[in-house]
Every structure is written in C-alpha cells, then in structure tokens.
Amino acid sequence: MTDTPRRALGATELATPPMILGGNVFGWTVDRDASFRILDAFVDRGGTMIDTADVYSAWVDGHAGGESETIIGEWLRRSGKRDQVLIATKVGMFPGEGGAKLAPARIAAAAEASLRRLGTDHIDLYYAHQDDDDTPQADYLAAFGRLIDAGQVRVLGASNFRAIRLKSALDLATLEGLPRFHALQPEYNLVSRHKFEGELQNLCVEHNIGVAPYYGLAAGFLTGKYRSTADLSKSVRGGGMADLLAGKGATVLAAMDAVAAETGATLPQIALAWLAAQKGVVAPIASATSVEQLEELVGAWELTLTPNQLARLTDAGV
C-alpha cells in the first residue's frame, strides 16, 4: 500500500485520498471478478472510501437493486479488508419495505438490507440519496439518529440536496439535537457547475461539510472521447453529449488539452485534480471498469495544478 495523503471528510474522523471509488458499475458493466480486481487495486494504491447505493443497479433489466452492495460485500468477506476501507451507501431512491424515499420505516428497512448485502455491522457514511418533501426533515433525521445510536451508521451525508433544504436540515439538527449531515454528494464537474457553485458551495464551506462530487468526468465527456458530432455515436451515452458540445464543452476540452501538454497528465486526471482543488471538495467520486483505468484515475492524486492552470480551466467553463 502506498503512503497516500488523506483528507478529512468535514468535521469527522473519516478520511480519504482525493478520490473515492464509485461502485455504481459493480454488477452492471463490471462483473464480479473484475470488480474484485479493481477493489483490490484501489486499496493497494492507498484508497480508502468506496461509494455505492441500494439502488445500484436496479435500472438494468433483470436486476432488483443492491447488486453493487452484494459484490462489495462478497469482496469484503473474501479479502478480509473491511478494516482498511470506508463504506458509503445511500437510501432514498429505491422504494421497498417501509415505503419510499426517506420515510422513517423505509430508512430502517433499507439500512438493514444494505448491511446484510454488505456483510458488515456498520455503514461508515450513510447518505440520504435525495431529499424527501413528503417526510418532515425532523422525522427522517431522527430515523437516521436511531441508526447512529444503534451503532449501524457512523456519519450522515446528503446527496442531491438544494441549499435551502440542506440549511434547514442543519438548522434543525442544531435546534432539536438531531444528527447532522457532515457530507454532501452533488453533481459537479468542469462542464456542470451551476448545481453546486454559489450558495450551496458557500454553505458547505461555512459549515465544514465535506463535498464528494459525482459525475466528475461528466459521464465520460471530460475524457475527450466526444469532440465532434461524429463522435456522439461512439457509445450509448453519446446522445447526451450534444448539449455539452454545443455549449462550453469544446472550450473546456481545449483548455484541458493545453494543461495536458504542460503537465503530461491525461484529461481524466486533470478533471479530477481540478475538482479536488475546489473550495469545500474533499474528493471526487470516479468509477473504473478495469484495473488499468483505475491506475489512470488514481494518478490524479499526485497531480497538483498551478493556480494559473486552475484559473484557465475554471474560466473556460464560464
């Protein structure tokens, strides 16, 4: 294992290098054996946090949800590496026993199911995968609190929350002695910045909430794979890249190409290093479909962009 510098997740004892391994591909585009190899390589390189969710990968025909957690649980048992990693998972997008979203009964049932699939007695970081306007915030925060009191969850996070709702949850936690969100998982990358920058980012910095952005590579756009309309047919995701190309995407890629020429880094490494340098961000989440791809991504840990390079990349997307 390499001696990789780690960053604290907000005001918690959880710490991670400047990249978290996304588990959404496990059991979907990556089979069990390949997933095990990626997970082993991640830990061997000094990685600590693995991110998954109960809904991964319920969108696939024939899947029931929980496939990613099941594979991670099998790997934990076979590898014996539970004490070397932090497991982050989520509740709120996958209806089932106890109701939907963040109903207290749903939180309790979903946590039990995730713990069973993962084969562990605790979840290190448990996210509300999305907000729930139908359940009072005090009710779902109290439900999370019962999991913490039972030792089943260590730290709480919020995903896909608007600033106003994150702030109201923080205020409730203070006023009523409820558990507090210590992490935020928003969509954020060089070509999708409006959902996080501004009020939400400032709130996280003010309250020391550790940010772990998803879609750090913009679903593959920031790898440079899609540079013209002719490239859009390269994959099933290509159709969703047309708007990025028509917008600031080409300008951002050009700025990334210039930084790549200066540093020798790849575009994915540059995209992740830019994210890791932003205010409030602890570590972006990135998925790998092979050990070779993982090795490229973790190369971002050693990449430090200059202030000038960071500014040029930032300005390209404005």
Beta strands, then each sheet from edge to edge (+ up, - down):
strand 1: 7-8
strand 2: 15-16
strand 3: 20-22
strand 4: 49-51
strand 5: 86-91
strand 6: 123-128
strand 7: 153-159
strand 8: 181-185
strand 9: 210-211
strand 10: 285-286
sheet 1: 1+ 2-
sheet 2: 9+ 8+ 7+ 6+ 5+ 4+ 3+ 10+
end
